[in-house]
Amino acid sequence: LLGKSDTDHAGKATGRKSISCKVVYLDSCQLFTQVRKQAVVAVSSGEAEFYGLTDCAMETSGIKELLEWCGFRVVWT
């Protein structure tokens, strides 16, 4: 199980919310993808990346727990 994230920091005065993208792979097969605005306003690109990374880690952890509940043995990379 592999989770990847990327963000686009919104530096404009209108909107001010960054965009997060996360992709979760299972054995090099794309399992889940999501693109959405972040819930908080990040004041820097580093902060936006941090929020995107933690959101991706939580989603990947949830998918891992679901797969283990279904009886699969999951290795998280």
C-alpha positions, 0 to 999 in steps of 0.5 A, a space after each residue: 500500500 503506497 500513498 502519494 500526495 501533492 499540493 498547489 499553494 493558493 497565493 492569490 487573495 481570492 479564495 486563499 485555499 490550496 488544492 490537495 491531491 492524493 493517490 493510493 496504490 495497492 501493488 502498483 494498481 491505483 486504488 483511490 484518487 481525490 482532488 479537493 480544496 484544503 479545509 484550512 488556509 495555508 500561509 506558505 507552500 510548506 504548510 500546504 504540503 504538510 496539510 496535504 501529506 497528513 490528509 493523505 496519511 490519514 486516508 491511506 491508514 483508513 484504507 489499510 485498516 479497511 483491507 485488514 478488516 476484510 482479511 488482507 495482510 497489508 504492508 505499508 510503504 
